[in-house]
Amino acid sequence: MRYQIRHAIVQYAADTILEDVNFEVHDKEKIAIVGRNGCGKTTLLKLIAGDIEMSNLDSDEECGITMAGKQNIGFLRQISFTDGEVTVEEEIKKTFAPVFACEARKAGKQVLVIDKRDHIAGNIYTEKVMGINVHRYGAHIFHTSDEEVWNYVNQYARFNHYVNSPVAVYRDELYNLPFNMNTFSRMWNIKTPKEAKEIIAKQTGEFAGITPQNLEEQALQLAGRDVYEKLVKGYTEKQWGRDCKDLPAFIIRPLPLRFTYDNNYFNDRFQGIPEGGYTQIVEKLLEDIPVLTGVSLQEYQTANAARTADEQDSWDRLLYTGMIDEYYHYRLGTLEYRSLRFETEELPEEDNYQGNAVVNYTEREVPYTRIIEHKHFEFQTGEGTVITREYPATWKKGDEPYYPINDEKNGALYAQYAELAKKEANVLFGGRLGQYKYYDMDAVIAAALSMSKKELG
């Protein structure tokens, strides 16, 4: 026997996700976990991998986990847009291309990188303003549990020990995020996890047993009315530009509730900000690789076609990380996105504007979703600071696309474009826009490395 679970129970708030789970894994056995969406498959994998623990309940049964010897256990996580706090800070547009380009160069290939922006590094571009590394396209906080990816990025920068611990402002109240005992203590003037669970159970009880038809019902069922009204509703409606009753439930499935006094937003093993900003990483990835900036692919191809045959560039393979529907000139229709607008302000007389790198504003009446104070990412002190207000925006052609809208309609349209992409003999589509899916930074790098191994040998 290599691994055994006995009478496992896992609860979130008042909901029991797993109950009385028992199984064993023996040498050379292969086991499939099969079940409908939401039945707890991922929760079971997290329990096996040690990401979560069994719930502490009074029971006459002997419960626990037994392993034979030292085991290395892990699992490949699903990539989905479920995190209400995730905005542009974890998203990345262009890292896929630089990583692939770097690996191609290492493999002895000649590489040319084209970026229609006037700079490299895409959404992770950082620039010095008043001696502060400013994240031009919103805050990016690197976090991962993938040691291979962590070691890879540490070849190109030294990471500090920054921990993402955002604060939420609702009217004249301040709350810690993610939803944890600091949040609940402030909200209800309580001290213990038992008190918090009792309040949440009471508030969610009236929605027990129903199948949520929209995001509002989902949030009320998971967290109760207080958390929903103060910390979820307004923020989410600003992000998506729609009432929570008109948004699908899966956007916040699951909604994390933590019954510990821990403000670390991420559970990942590795986390930090590169000292000196992100741009240096891409500069090093693209070292000795020619780069054209301020030029779109179409402009480059038009200019290249106008050259004489002897002067024209040619290529065996094209990696495209732009919008897949734009590549095909929207012939099947236009995929939808949400966009963002950033308003950056320099405050030379202010040394500390808000005391935290990330502060969310959860009222719908406040037009921006959050304010970023960039100096706190690298623990800078001294006079002068730079802040950025982040405004959600409706996307239209020509705007910068940030969030793919992964609903049924857009999913069906992307599937049609993906079929077109499969027929391309020498074109690869990668990244958030090329594959029309949300990616964390570490997942982008892992996907780029995986594609590099497959395509480059």
C-alpha positions as a Markdown table, in Angstrom:
| # | Residue | x | y | z |
|---|---|---|---|---|
| 1 | Met | 0.0 | 0.0 | 0.0 |
| 2 | Arg | 1.5 | 3.3 | -1.1 |
| 3 | Tyr | -1.2 | 5.8 | 0.0 |
| 4 | Gln | -4.4 | 5.5 | 2.1 |
| 5 | Ile | -7.2 | 7.9 | 3.1 |
| 6 | Arg | -9.6 | 7.0 | 5.9 |
| 7 | His | -12.9 | 8.7 | 6.5 |
| 8 | Ala | -11.9 | 12.0 | 4.9 |
| 9 | Ile | -14.2 | 15.0 | 5.5 |
| 10 | Val | -13.6 | 18.4 | 3.9 |
| 11 | Gln | -15.8 | 21.4 | 4.6 |
| 12 | Tyr | -16.0 | 25.0 | 3.3 |
| 13 | Ala | -18.0 | 27.2 | 5.5 |
| 14 | Ala | -21.3 | 25.3 | 6.1 |
| 15 | Asp | -20.9 | 23.1 | 3.0 |
| 16 | Thr | -19.5 | 19.6 | 3.2 |
| 17 | Ile | -17.6 | 19.0 | 0.0 |
| 18 | Leu | -16.2 | 15.5 | 0.8 |
| 19 | Glu | -17.6 | 13.1 | 3.4 |
| 20 | Asp | -16.4 | 9.7 | 4.5 |
| 21 | Val | -13.9 | 9.2 | 1.6 |
| 22 | Asn | -11.9 | 6.0 | 1.9 |
| 23 | Phe | -9.5 | 4.5 | -0.6 |
| 24 | Glu | -6.1 | 3.0 | -1.1 |
| 25 | Val | -3.5 | 3.2 | -3.8 |
| 26 | His | -1.1 | 0.2 | -4.3 |
| 27 | Asp | 2.1 | -0.1 | -6.2 |
| 28 | Lys | 1.7 | 0.4 | -10.0 |
| 29 | Glu | -2.0 | 1.1 | -9.7 |
| 30 | Lys | -3.7 | 3.7 | -11.8 |
| 31 | Ile | -7.0 | 5.3 | -10.5 |
| 32 | Ala | -9.4 | 7.6 | -12.4 |
| 33 | Ile | -11.5 | 10.1 | -10.5 |
| 34 | Val | -14.8 | 10.6 | -12.4 |
| 35 | Gly | -17.8 | 12.7 | -11.5 |
| 36 | Arg | -20.0 | 15.6 | -12.5 |
| 37 | Asn | -18.8 | 19.3 | -12.2 |
| 38 | Gly | -18.8 | 20.5 | -8.6 |
| 39 | Cys | -18.8 | 17.1 | -7.0 |
| 40 | Gly | -15.4 | 17.6 | -5.3 |
| 41 | Lys | -12.9 | 16.0 | -7.7 |
| 42 | Thr | -10.4 | 18.9 | -7.5 |
| 43 | Thr | -10.9 | 19.1 | -3.7 |
| 44 | Leu | -9.9 | 15.5 | -3.4 |
| 45 | Leu | -6.8 | 16.0 | -5.5 |
| 46 | Lys | -5.9 | 19.0 | -3.4 |
| 47 | Leu | -6.3 | 16.9 | -0.3 |
| 48 | Ile | -4.1 | 14.1 | -1.7 |
| 49 | Ala | -1.4 | 16.7 | -2.8 |
| 50 | Gly | -1.5 | 18.3 | 0.7 |
| 51 | Asp | -2.8 | 21.7 | -0.5 |
| 52 | Ile | -5.7 | 21.4 | 2.0 |
| 53 | Glu | -6.3 | 19.5 | 5.2 |
| 54 | Met | -9.2 | 17.4 | 6.4 |
| 55 | Ser | -11.8 | 19.3 | 8.4 |
| 56 | Asn | -11.5 | 18.8 | 12.2 |
| 57 | Leu | -14.8 | 17.2 | 13.2 |
| 58 | Asp | -15.8 | 15.1 | 16.2 |
| 59 | Ser | -16.1 | 11.5 | 15.0 |
| 60 | Asp | -16.0 | 8.0 | 16.3 |
| 61 | Glu | -14.2 | 6.9 | 13.1 |
| 62 | Glu | -10.4 | 6.8 | 12.8 |
| 63 | Cys | -9.6 | 9.3 | 10.1 |
| 64 | Gly | -6.4 | 10.3 | 8.5 |
| 65 | Ile | -3.9 | 9.8 | 5.7 |
| 66 | Thr | -1.1 | 7.2 | 5.6 |
| 67 | Met | 1.7 | 7.1 | 3.1 |
| 68 | Ala | 4.4 | 4.4 | 2.7 |
| 69 | Gly | 7.8 | 6.2 | 2.9 |
| 70 | Lys | 8.5 | 9.6 | 1.4 |
| 71 | Gln | 6.2 | 10.4 | -1.4 |
| 72 | Asn | 6.4 | 13.3 | -4.0 |
| 73 | Ile | 2.8 | 14.2 | -4.9 |
| 74 | Gly | 1.5 | 16.9 | -7.1 |
| 75 | Phe | -1.2 | 17.5 | -9.7 |
| 76 | Leu | -1.8 | 19.7 | -12.7 |
| 77 | Arg | -4.3 | 22.4 | -11.8 |
| 78 | Gln | -7.2 | 23.5 | -13.9 |
| 79 | Ile | -6.8 | 27.0 | -15.4 |
| 80 | Ser | -10.0 | 28.8 | -15.1 |
| 81 | Phe | -11.3 | 32.3 | -14.4 |
| 82 | Thr | -12.6 | 31.9 | -11.0 |
| 83 | Asp | -10.7 | 34.3 | -8.7 |
| 84 | Gly | -12.7 | 37.5 | -8.0 |
| 85 | Glu | -9.5 | 39.3 | -7.0 |
| 86 | Val | -7.6 | 38.4 | -10.1 |
| 87 | Thr | -7.5 | 41.3 | -12.5 |
| 88 | Val | -4.6 | 42.3 | -14.7 |
| 89 | Glu | -2.1 | 41.6 | -11.8 |
| 90 | Glu | -1.9 | 37.9 | -12.7 |
| 91 | Glu | -2.5 | 38.2 | -16.5 |
| 92 | Ile | 0.0 | 38.5 | -19.2 |
| 93 | Lys | -0.1 | 39.1 | -22.9 |
| 94 | Lys | 3.4 | 38.6 | -24.3 |
| 95 | Thr | 5.4 | 36.4 | -22.0 |
| 96 | Phe | 4.5 | 33.4 | -24.0 |
| 97 | Ala | 6.3 | 34.8 | -27.1 |
| 98 | Pro | 9.6 | 35.8 | -25.3 |
| 99 | Val | 9.9 | 32.5 | -23.5 |
| 100 | Phe | 9.3 | 30.6 | -26.8 |
| 101 | Ala | 11.7 | 32.9 | -28.6 |
| 102 | Cys | 14.4 | 32.4 | -26.0 |
| 103 | Glu | 14.0 | 28.6 | -26.2 |
| 104 | Ala | 14.1 | 28.7 | -30.0 |
| 105 | Arg | 17.3 | 30.6 | -30.0 |
| 106 | Lys | 18.8 | 28.1 | -27.5 |
| 107 | Ala | 17.8 | 25.4 | -30.0 |
| 108 | Gly | 19.8 | 27.1 | -32.7 |
| 109 | Lys | 16.9 | 28.7 | -34.5 |
| 110 | Gln | 17.0 | 32.2 | -36.1 |
| 111 | Val | 14.2 | 34.3 | -34.4 |
| 112 | Leu | 12.5 | 37.6 | -35.1 |
| 113 | Val | 10.1 | 39.1 | -32.5 |
| 114 | Ile | 7.4 | 41.6 | -33.6 |
| 115 | Asp | 5.4 | 43.6 | -31.1 |
| 116 | Lys | 2.8 | 46.2 | -32.2 |
| 117 | Arg | 3.4 | 48.1 | -28.9 |
| 118 | Asp | 6.3 | 50.6 | -28.8 |
| 119 | His | 8.1 | 48.5 | -26.2 |
| 120 | Ile | 8.7 | 44.9 | -25.3 |
| 121 | Ala | 7.3 | 42.9 | -22.3 |
| 122 | Gly | 3.6 | 43.4 | -23.1 |
| 123 | Asn | 1.4 | 43.7 | -20.0 |
| 124 | Ile | 4.2 | 43.1 | -17.6 |
| 125 | Tyr | 6.1 | 46.1 | -18.8 |
| 126 | Thr | 7.6 | 48.2 | -16.0 |
| 127 | Glu | 9.2 | 51.6 | -16.3 |
| 128 | Lys | 11.0 | 53.9 | -13.9 |
| 129 | Val | 9.0 | 56.9 | -12.7 |
| 130 | Met | 10.4 | 59.0 | -9.9 |
| 131 | Gly | 12.8 | 56.1 | -9.2 |
| 132 | Ile | 9.9 | 53.7 | -8.7 |
| 133 | Asn | 9.2 | 50.7 | -10.9 |
| 134 | Val | 5.7 | 51.3 | -12.2 |
| 135 | His | 3.6 | 48.5 | -13.6 |
| 136 | Arg | 2.1 | 50.3 | -16.6 |
| 137 | Tyr | -0.6 | 47.9 | -17.3 |
| 138 | Gly | -1.7 | 47.1 | -13.7 |
| 139 | Ala | 0.0 | 45.2 | -10.9 |
| 140 | His | 1.6 | 41.8 | -11.6 |
| 141 | Ile | 2.4 | 39.6 | -8.7 |
| 142 | Phe | 4.3 | 36.4 | -9.6 |
| 143 | His | 3.2 | 33.3 | -7.7 |
| 144 | Thr | 3.5 | 29.6 | -8.5 |
| 145 | Ser | 3.8 | 26.1 | -7.0 |
| 146 | Asp | 5.7 | 24.9 | -10.0 |
| 147 | Glu | 9.3 | 24.7 | -9.0 |
| 148 | Glu | 10.5 | 24.3 | -12.6 |
| 149 | Val | 8.8 | 27.6 | -13.6 |
| 150 | Trp | 10.1 | 29.3 | -10.4 |
| 151 | Asn | 13.7 | 28.2 | -11.1 |
| 152 | Tyr | 13.3 | 29.3 | -14.8 |
| 153 | Val | 12.3 | 32.9 | -14.0 |
| 154 | Asn | 14.9 | 33.2 | -11.3 |
| 155 | Gln | 17.6 | 32.8 | -14.0 |
| 156 | Tyr | 16.6 | 36.3 | -15.2 |
| 157 | Ala | 15.8 | 38.3 | -12.1 |
| 158 | Arg | 16.1 | 38.2 | -8.3 |
| 159 | Phe | 12.7 | 38.0 | -6.7 |
| 160 | Asn | 11.9 | 39.7 | -3.4 |
| 161 | His | 9.6 | 38.2 | -0.7 |
| 162 | Tyr | 6.5 | 40.4 | -1.4 |
| 163 | Val | 3.3 | 38.7 | -0.3 |
| 164 | Asn | 0.0 | 39.8 | -1.9 |
| 165 | Ser | -2.3 | 41.0 | 1.0 |
| 166 | Pro | -4.8 | 43.4 | -0.5 |
| 167 | Val | -7.2 | 45.6 | 1.5 |
| 168 | Ala | -10.8 | 46.3 | 0.5 |
| 169 | Val | -12.6 | 49.6 | 1.2 |
| 170 | Tyr | -16.4 | 49.5 | 1.5 |
| 171 | Arg | -17.7 | 53.0 | 2.3 |
| 172 | Asp | -15.9 | 53.9 | 5.6 |
| 173 | Glu | -14.9 | 50.3 | 6.4 |
| 174 | Leu | -11.7 | 48.5 | 5.6 |
| 175 | Tyr | -11.4 | 44.7 | 5.3 |
| 176 | Asn | -8.5 | 42.3 | 4.7 |
| 177 | Leu | -8.5 | 40.0 | 1.6 |
| 178 | Pro | -8.8 | 37.2 | 0.9 |
| 179 | Phe | -11.9 | 36.4 | 3.1 |
| 180 | Asn | -10.3 | 35.2 | 6.3 |
| 181 | Met | -10.6 | 35.6 | 10.0 |
| 182 | Asn | -9.3 | 39.1 | 9.9 |
| 183 | Thr | -12.1 | 39.9 | 7.5 |
| 184 | Phe | -14.8 | 38.2 | 9.6 |
| 185 | Ser | -13.5 | 39.7 | 12.9 |
| 186 | Arg | -13.8 | 43.2 | 11.5 |
| 187 | Met | -17.2 | 42.5 | 9.9 |
| 188 | Trp | -18.9 | 40.8 | 12.8 |
| 189 | Asn | -16.8 | 41.7 | 15.9 |
| 190 | Ile | -15.9 | 38.1 | 16.5 |
| 191 | Lys | -12.7 | 36.2 | 17.4 |
| 192 | Thr | -13.0 | 32.5 | 16.6 |
| 193 | Pro | -13.5 | 30.4 | 13.5 |
| 194 | Lys | -16.5 | 28.7 | 15.2 |
| 195 | Glu | -18.3 | 32.1 | 15.5 |
| 196 | Ala | -17.5 | 32.9 | 11.9 |
| 197 | Lys | -18.8 | 29.5 | 10.6 |
| 198 | Glu | -22.0 | 29.8 | 12.6 |
| 199 | Ile | -22.8 | 33.3 | 11.1 |
| 200 | Ile | -21.9 | 32.1 | 7.6 |
| 201 | Ala | -24.0 | 28.9 | 8.0 |
| 202 | Lys | -27.0 | 31.0 | 9.1 |
| 203 | Gln | -26.7 | 33.4 | 6.2 |
| 204 | Thr | -26.1 | 30.7 | 3.6 |
| 205 | Gly | -28.7 | 28.3 | 5.0 |
| 206 | Glu | -31.7 | 29.9 | 3.2 |
| 207 | Phe | -30.0 | 29.2 | -0.1 |
| 208 | Ala | -28.9 | 25.6 | 0.7 |
| 209 | Gly | -30.1 | 22.9 | -1.7 |
| 210 | Ile | -30.8 | 25.2 | -4.7 |
| 211 | Thr | -28.9 | 25.2 | -7.9 |
| 212 | Pro | -27.6 | 28.8 | -8.4 |
| 213 | Gln | -28.8 | 30.4 | -11.6 |
| 214 | Asn | -26.5 | 33.4 | -11.5 |
| 215 | Leu | -23.5 | 34.9 | -9.8 |
| 216 | Glu | -25.6 | 36.5 | -7.0 |
| 217 | Glu | -27.2 | 33.3 | -6.0 |
| 218 | Gln | -23.9 | 31.5 | -6.1 |
| 219 | Ala | -22.2 | 34.1 | -3.9 |
| 220 | Leu | -25.1 | 34.1 | -1.4 |
| 221 | Gln | -25.0 | 30.3 | -1.2 |
| 222 | Leu | -21.2 | 30.2 | -0.7 |
| 223 | Ala | -20.6 | 33.2 | 1.6 |
| 224 | Gly | -23.8 | 34.8 | 2.8 |
| 225 | Arg | -25.3 | 38.2 | 2.4 |
| 226 | Asp | -22.8 | 40.3 | 4.4 |
| 227 | Val | -19.7 | 39.2 | 2.4 |
| 228 | Tyr | -21.6 | 39.4 | -0.8 |
| 229 | Glu | -23.1 | 42.8 | -0.4 |
| 230 | Lys | -19.9 | 44.5 | 1.0 |
| 231 | Leu | -17.1 | 42.7 | -0.8 |
| 232 | Val | -18.4 | 40.9 | -3.9 |
| 233 | Lys | -21.4 | 42.6 | -5.5 |
| 234 | Gly | -20.2 | 46.1 | -6.4 |
| 235 | Tyr | -16.6 | 45.1 | -7.3 |
| 236 | Thr | -17.8 | 42.3 | -9.6 |
| 237 | Glu | -20.4 | 44.4 | -11.3 |
| 238 | Lys | -17.8 | 47.1 | -12.0 |
| 239 | Gln | -15.4 | 44.4 | -13.4 |
| 240 | Trp | -17.9 | 42.9 | -15.8 |
| 241 | Gly | -20.2 | 45.9 | -16.5 |
| 242 | Arg | -23.3 | 43.8 | -15.6 |
| 243 | Asp | -25.5 | 43.2 | -12.7 |
| 244 | Cys | -24.6 | 40.1 | -10.7 |
| 245 | Lys | -28.0 | 38.6 | -11.5 |
| 246 | Asp | -27.0 | 38.7 | -15.2 |
| 247 | Leu | -23.6 | 37.0 | -14.7 |
| 248 | Pro | -23.0 | 33.2 | -14.8 |
| 249 | Ala | -22.5 | 31.5 | -11.5 |
| 250 | Phe | -19.2 | 29.8 | -12.5 |
| 251 | Ile | -17.2 | 33.1 | -12.4 |
| 252 | Ile | -16.9 | 32.7 | -8.6 |
| 253 | Arg | -17.0 | 29.0 | -8.2 |
| 254 | Pro | -15.6 | 28.3 | -5.6 |
| 255 | Leu | -15.4 | 31.4 | -3.4 |
| 256 | Pro | -12.6 | 30.9 | -1.0 |
| 257 | Leu | -13.3 | 31.3 | 2.7 |
| 258 | Arg | -10.4 | 30.9 | 5.1 |
| 259 | Phe | -10.9 | 30.4 | 8.8 |
| 260 | Thr | -7.4 | 31.5 | 9.8 |
| 261 | Tyr | -5.8 | 34.9 | 10.5 |
| 262 | Asp | -3.8 | 34.9 | 7.2 |
| 263 | Asn | -3.9 | 37.7 | 4.7 |
| 264 | Asn | -1.7 | 36.0 | 2.1 |
| 265 | Tyr | -3.9 | 35.9 | -1.0 |
| 266 | Phe | -2.2 | 33.0 | -2.7 |
| 267 | Asn | -1.6 | 29.5 | -1.5 |
| 268 | Asp | 1.4 | 29.0 | -3.8 |
| 269 | Arg | 4.8 | 27.9 | -2.5 |
| 270 | Phe | 6.7 | 30.6 | -4.3 |
| 271 | Gln | 5.7 | 34.3 | -4.6 |
| 272 | Gly | 7.4 | 37.7 | -5.1 |
| 273 | Ile | 8.2 | 40.6 | -7.3 |
| 274 | Pro | 11.4 | 40.8 | -9.4 |
| 275 | Glu | 13.7 | 43.4 | -7.9 |
| 276 | Gly | 14.1 | 46.0 | -10.6 |
| 277 | Gly | 10.8 | 45.2 | -12.4 |
| 278 | Tyr | 9.7 | 42.8 | -15.0 |
| 279 | Thr | 11.0 | 44.4 | -18.1 |
| 280 | Gln | 14.5 | 43.2 | -17.4 |
| 281 | Ile | 13.3 | 39.6 | -17.5 |
| 282 | Val | 12.0 | 40.0 | -21.1 |
| 283 | Glu | 15.2 | 41.9 | -22.1 |
| 284 | Lys | 17.3 | 39.0 | -21.0 |
| 285 | Leu | 15.0 | 36.5 | -22.6 |
| 286 | Leu | 15.3 | 38.4 | -25.9 |
| 287 | Glu | 19.1 | 39.0 | -25.6 |
| 288 | Asp | 20.7 | 38.7 | -29.1 |
| 289 | Ile | 17.2 | 38.3 | -30.7 |
| 290 | Pro | 16.2 | 41.0 | -33.2 |
| 291 | Val | 13.0 | 42.8 | -32.1 |
| 292 | Leu | 10.6 | 45.1 | -34.0 |
| 293 | Thr | 8.4 | 47.3 | -31.9 |
| 294 | Gly | 5.5 | 49.5 | -32.9 |
| 295 | Val | 4.7 | 47.2 | -35.8 |
| 296 | Ser | 1.7 | 44.9 | -36.2 |
| 297 | Leu | 2.1 | 41.5 | -37.9 |
| 298 | Gln | 0.0 | 42.8 | -40.8 |
| 299 | Glu | 2.2 | 45.9 | -41.3 |
| 300 | Tyr | 5.3 | 43.7 | -41.2 |
| 301 | Gln | 3.9 | 41.2 | -43.7 |
| 302 | Thr | 2.9 | 44.1 | -46.1 |
| 303 | Ala | 6.3 | 45.7 | -45.9 |
| 304 | Asn | 8.0 | 42.3 | -46.3 |
| 305 | Ala | 6.0 | 41.5 | -49.4 |
| 306 | Ala | 7.0 | 44.8 | -51.0 |
| 307 | Arg | 10.7 | 43.9 | -50.8 |
| 308 | Thr | 12.5 | 42.1 | -53.6 |
| 309 | Ala | 12.7 | 38.4 | -53.5 |
| 310 | Asp | 16.3 | 38.5 | -52.3 |
| 311 | Glu | 15.5 | 40.9 | -49.4 |
| 312 | Gln | 12.4 | 39.2 | -48.1 |
| 313 | Asp | 12.3 | 37.5 | -44.8 |
| 314 | Ser | 11.1 | 33.9 | -44.7 |
| 315 | Trp | 10.2 | 31.6 | -41.9 |
| 316 | Asp | 9.4 | 28.0 | -41.2 |
| 317 | Arg | 7.2 | 28.7 | -38.2 |
| 318 | Leu | 5.1 | 31.6 | -37.0 |
| 319 | Leu | 4.1 | 31.9 | -33.3 |
| 320 | Tyr | 1.1 | 34.2 | -33.0 |
| 321 | Thr | 0.1 | 35.5 | -29.5 |
| 322 | Gly | -2.3 | 38.1 | -30.6 |
| 323 | Met | -6.1 | 37.8 | -30.9 |
| 324 | Ile | -7.0 | 34.7 | -32.8 |
| 325 | Asp | -10.1 | 36.2 | -34.4 |
| 326 | Glu | -8.1 | 39.2 | -35.5 |
| 327 | Tyr | -5.6 | 36.9 | -37.2 |
| 328 | Tyr | -8.4 | 35.5 | -39.3 |
| 329 | His | -9.8 | 39.1 | -39.9 |
| 330 | Tyr | -12.9 | 38.3 | -37.8 |
| 331 | Arg | -14.3 | 36.1 | -40.6 |
| 332 | Leu | -16.4 | 34.0 | -38.2 |
| 333 | Gly | -17.3 | 36.9 | -35.9 |
| 334 | Thr | -15.7 | 38.9 | -33.1 |
| 335 | Leu | -14.7 | 37.3 | -29.7 |
| 336 | Glu | -15.6 | 39.5 | -26.7 |
| 337 | Tyr | -13.4 | 40.9 | -24.0 |
| 338 | Arg | -13.5 | 43.2 | -21.1 |
| 339 | Ser | -10.9 | 46.0 | -21.1 |
| 340 | Leu | -9.2 | 48.3 | -18.6 |
| 341 | Arg | -8.2 | 51.9 | -18.4 |
| 342 | Phe | -5.3 | 53.1 | -16.2 |
| 343 | Glu | -4.9 | 56.5 | -14.6 |
| 344 | Thr | -1.5 | 57.0 | -13.2 |
| 345 | Glu | -0.7 | 59.9 | -10.9 |
| 346 | Glu | 2.7 | 61.1 | -9.6 |
| 347 | Leu | 2.7 | 62.5 | -6.1 |
| 348 | Pro | 6.2 | 64.0 | -5.4 |
| 349 | Glu | 5.2 | 65.4 | -2.0 |
| 350 | Glu | 3.6 | 62.2 | -0.7 |
| 351 | Asp | 5.8 | 59.5 | 0.7 |
| 352 | Asn | 3.0 | 56.9 | 1.5 |
| 353 | Tyr | -0.4 | 57.4 | -0.1 |
| 354 | Gln | -2.3 | 54.3 | 1.1 |
| 355 | Gly | 0.0 | 52.1 | 3.1 |
| 356 | Asn | -0.5 | 49.0 | 0.9 |
| 357 | Ala | 0.3 | 48.1 | -2.6 |
| 358 | Val | -3.2 | 47.0 | -3.6 |
| 359 | Val | -6.4 | 48.6 | -2.2 |
| 360 | Asn | -9.8 | 47.5 | -3.7 |
| 361 | Tyr | -12.9 | 49.7 | -3.8 |
| 362 | Thr | -15.9 | 47.4 | -3.6 |
| 363 | Glu | -18.7 | 49.9 | -3.9 |
| 364 | Arg | -20.2 | 50.1 | -7.4 |
| 365 | Glu | -20.5 | 53.9 | -7.1 |
| 366 | Val | -16.7 | 54.3 | -6.9 |
| 367 | Pro | -15.8 | 54.1 | -10.6 |
| 368 | Tyr | -12.4 | 52.4 | -10.2 |
| 369 | Thr | -11.9 | 48.9 | -8.9 |
| 370 | Arg | -8.6 | 49.5 | -7.1 |
| 371 | Ile | -5.7 | 51.8 | -6.5 |
| 372 | Ile | -2.1 | 50.5 | -6.8 |
| 373 | Glu | 0.8 | 52.2 | -5.0 |
| 374 | His | 3.8 | 50.8 | -6.8 |
| 375 | Lys | 6.6 | 51.6 | -4.4 |
| 376 | His | 5.2 | 49.0 | -1.9 |
| 377 | Phe | 5.9 | 46.1 | -4.3 |
| 378 | Glu | 9.6 | 46.6 | -3.7 |
| 379 | Phe | 9.5 | 48.0 | -0.2 |
| 380 | Gln | 10.7 | 51.4 | -1.2 |
| 381 | Thr | 10.7 | 54.4 | 1.2 |
| 382 | Gly | 11.5 | 58.1 | 0.9 |
| 383 | Glu | 9.7 | 61.1 | -0.6 |
| 384 | Gly | 7.5 | 60.7 | -3.6 |
| 385 | Thr | 5.1 | 58.0 | -4.7 |
| 386 | Val | 3.2 | 56.9 | -7.8 |
| 387 | Ile | -0.4 | 55.5 | -7.8 |
| 388 | Thr | -2.5 | 54.0 | -10.5 |
| 389 | Arg | -6.3 | 53.9 | -10.5 |
| 390 | Glu | -7.8 | 51.0 | -12.5 |
| 391 | Tyr | -11.1 | 51.4 | -14.3 |
| 392 | Pro | -12.9 | 48.5 | -16.0 |
| 393 | Ala | -14.1 | 49.3 | -19.5 |
| 394 | Thr | -16.3 | 47.9 | -22.2 |
| 395 | Trp | -14.1 | 46.5 | -25.0 |
| 396 | Lys | -14.5 | 47.4 | -28.7 |
| 397 | Lys | -12.2 | 46.8 | -31.7 |
| 398 | Gly | -9.1 | 48.8 | -31.3 |
| 399 | Asp | -9.1 | 48.7 | -27.5 |
| 400 | Glu | -6.7 | 46.6 | -25.5 |
| 401 | Pro | -8.3 | 43.3 | -24.7 |
| 402 | Tyr | -7.7 | 42.0 | -21.1 |
| 403 | Tyr | -10.3 | 39.4 | -20.0 |
| 404 | Pro | -11.7 | 36.8 | -22.4 |
| 405 | Ile | -15.5 | 36.5 | -21.7 |
| 406 | Asn | -15.7 | 32.7 | -21.3 |
| 407 | Asp | -19.4 | 32.3 | -21.7 |
| 408 | Glu | -21.2 | 29.7 | -23.9 |
| 409 | Lys | -21.5 | 32.0 | -26.9 |
| 410 | Asn | -17.9 | 33.1 | -27.0 |
| 411 | Gly | -16.7 | 29.5 | -26.2 |
| 412 | Ala | -18.6 | 28.2 | -29.2 |
| 413 | Leu | -17.1 | 30.9 | -31.5 |
| 414 | Tyr | -13.6 | 30.3 | -30.2 |
| 415 | Ala | -14.0 | 26.6 | -30.9 |
| 416 | Gln | -14.7 | 27.4 | -34.6 |
| 417 | Tyr | -11.5 | 29.6 | -34.7 |
| 418 | Ala | -9.6 | 26.8 | -33.0 |
| 419 | Glu | -10.6 | 24.4 | -35.8 |
| 420 | Leu | -9.2 | 26.9 | -38.4 |
| 421 | Ala | -6.0 | 27.0 | -36.4 |
| 422 | Lys | -5.6 | 23.2 | -36.5 |
| 423 | Lys | -5.4 | 23.4 | -40.3 |
| 424 | Glu | -2.4 | 25.8 | -40.2 |
| 425 | Ala | 0.7 | 24.0 | -41.3 |
| 426 | Asn | 3.2 | 26.5 | -39.9 |
| 427 | Val | 1.3 | 28.8 | -37.5 |
| 428 | Leu | 1.2 | 28.2 | -33.7 |
| 429 | Phe | -1.2 | 30.1 | -31.5 |
| 430 | Gly | -0.2 | 30.8 | -27.9 |
| 431 | Gly | -1.1 | 32.8 | -24.8 |
| 432 | Arg | -4.2 | 34.4 | -23.5 |
| 433 | Leu | -5.3 | 36.0 | -26.8 |
| 434 | Gly | -4.1 | 33.3 | -29.1 |
| 435 | Gln | -5.9 | 30.6 | -27.1 |
| 436 | Tyr | -8.8 | 32.8 | -25.7 |
| 437 | Lys | -8.3 | 31.7 | -22.1 |
| 438 | Tyr | -7.2 | 33.3 | -18.9 |
| 439 | Tyr | -3.6 | 32.4 | -17.9 |
| 440 | Asp | -1.7 | 33.2 | -14.7 |
| 441 | Met | 1.9 | 34.2 | -15.4 |
| 442 | Asp | 3.3 | 30.9 | -14.3 |
| 443 | Ala | 0.9 | 28.9 | -16.5 |
| 444 | Val | 1.9 | 31.0 | -19.5 |
| 445 | Ile | 5.5 | 30.2 | -18.9 |
| 446 | Ala | 4.8 | 26.5 | -18.4 |
| 447 | Ala | 2.7 | 26.4 | -21.6 |
| 448 | Ala | 5.5 | 28.2 | -23.6 |
| 449 | Leu | 8.1 | 25.8 | -22.3 |
| 450 | Ser | 5.9 | 22.8 | -23.1 |
| 451 | Met | 5.3 | 24.1 | -26.6 |
| 452 | Ser | 9.0 | 24.7 | -27.0 |
| 453 | Lys | 9.8 | 21.1 | -26.1 |
| 454 | Lys | 7.2 | 19.8 | -28.5 |
| 455 | Glu | 8.0 | 22.0 | -31.5 |
| 456 | Leu | 11.8 | 22.4 | -31.1 |
| 457 | Gly | 12.7 | 19.0 | -29.8 |
